[in-house]
């Protein structure tokens, strides 16, 4: 599976999408994310691990805390793929292409 597909699959989860939305504004530690989402720390940690594995999030140690921040390039790559699909769909619609039965 391509990285872009993995990113889209991961973002399909509502809590992960909420985490990514929060991290788009600022780097946060787990305690901030628990407060903002209402999710349990263990649940958040599992979701953050998945986000790290696909390359959407990176960590930054800060004393005894770990801050999480978004990797914009990973989102840009996935967005680029979606834009390519949208352009192909637009060209297909404009040309009225359809496969005959």
C-alpha positions as CSV (number, residue, x, y, z in Angstrom):
1,X,0.0,0.0,0.0
2,X,1.3,3.5,-0.7
3,X,2.1,5.9,2.0
4,X,-0.7,8.3,0.9
5,X,-3.3,5.5,1.1
6,X,-2.0,4.6,4.6
7,X,-2.3,8.2,5.7
8,X,-5.9,8.5,4.3
9,X,-6.8,5.2,6.0
10,X,-5.4,6.4,9.4
11,X,-7.2,9.8,9.1
12,X,-10.5,8.0,8.6
13,X,-10.7,7.4,12.3
14,X,-12.5,10.3,14.0
15,X,-10.3,10.5,17.1
16,X,-7.1,10.4,15.0
17,X,-8.5,13.2,12.8
18,X,-9.3,15.2,15.9
19,X,-5.7,14.7,17.1
20,X,-4.3,15.8,13.8
21,X,-6.6,18.9,13.7
22,X,-5.3,19.8,17.2
23,X,-1.7,19.3,16.3
24,X,-2.1,21.5,13.2
25,X,-2.3,24.5,15.6
26,X,0.4,23.6,18.0
27,X,2.7,20.9,19.4
28,X,1.0,19.1,22.3
29,X,1.8,16.5,24.9
30,X,-0.4,13.6,25.8
31,X,-1.9,15.4,28.8
32,X,-3.0,18.3,26.5
33,X,-4.6,15.8,24.1
34,X,-6.4,14.0,27.0
35,X,-7.8,17.3,28.1
36,X,-8.8,18.4,24.6
37,X,-10.4,15.1,23.4
38,X,-11.7,13.5,26.6
39,X,-10.1,10.2,25.5
40,X,-8.2,8.0,27.9
41,X,-4.4,8.3,27.9
42,X,-3.8,4.7,26.8
43,X,-6.3,5.1,23.9
44,X,-4.5,8.3,22.8
45,X,-1.1,6.7,23.1
46,X,-2.3,3.9,20.8
47,X,-3.6,6.4,18.2
48,X,-0.4,8.5,18.4
49,X,1.6,5.4,17.8
50,X,-0.4,4.7,14.6
51,X,0.0,8.4,13.5
52,X,3.8,8.1,14.1
53,X,4.0,4.8,12.2
54,X,2.6,6.3,9.0
55,X,4.8,9.4,9.4
56,X,2.1,12.0,10.2
57,X,3.4,12.8,13.6
58,X,6.8,13.1,15.1
59,X,7.9,13.4,18.8
60,X,10.0,15.9,20.6
61,X,11.2,15.2,24.1
62,X,10.8,18.0,26.6
63,X,11.9,17.1,30.1
64,X,9.7,14.3,31.3
65,X,7.1,15.0,28.7
66,X,6.9,14.1,25.0
67,X,5.4,16.6,22.6
68,X,3.8,15.6,19.4
69,X,3.9,17.7,16.3
70,X,2.4,17.2,12.8
71,X,4.6,16.6,9.8
72,X,3.2,18.8,7.1
73,X,4.9,17.0,4.2
74,X,3.0,13.8,4.9
75,X,-0.3,15.7,4.7
76,X,0.8,17.5,1.6
77,X,1.7,14.2,-0.1
78,X,-1.8,12.7,0.7
79,X,-3.5,16.0,-0.4
80,X,-1.5,15.9,-3.6
81,X,-2.8,12.5,-4.4
82,X,-6.4,13.6,-3.7
83,X,-5.9,16.6,-5.9
84,X,-4.7,14.3,-8.7
85,X,-7.8,12.1,-8.3
86,X,-10.1,15.2,-8.3
87,X,-8.4,16.5,-11.5
88,X,-8.9,13.2,-13.2
89,X,-12.5,13.0,-12.1
90,X,-13.1,16.6,-13.4
91,X,-11.6,15.7,-16.8
92,X,-13.7,12.6,-17.0
93,X,-16.9,14.6,-16.1
94,X,-16.1,17.4,-18.5
95,X,-15.4,14.9,-21.4
96,X,-18.5,12.9,-20.5
97,X,-16.4,9.7,-20.7
98,X,-18.1,6.5,-19.7
99,X,-17.4,2.8,-20.6
100,X,-20.1,1.4,-22.8
101,X,-22.0,-1.7,-21.6
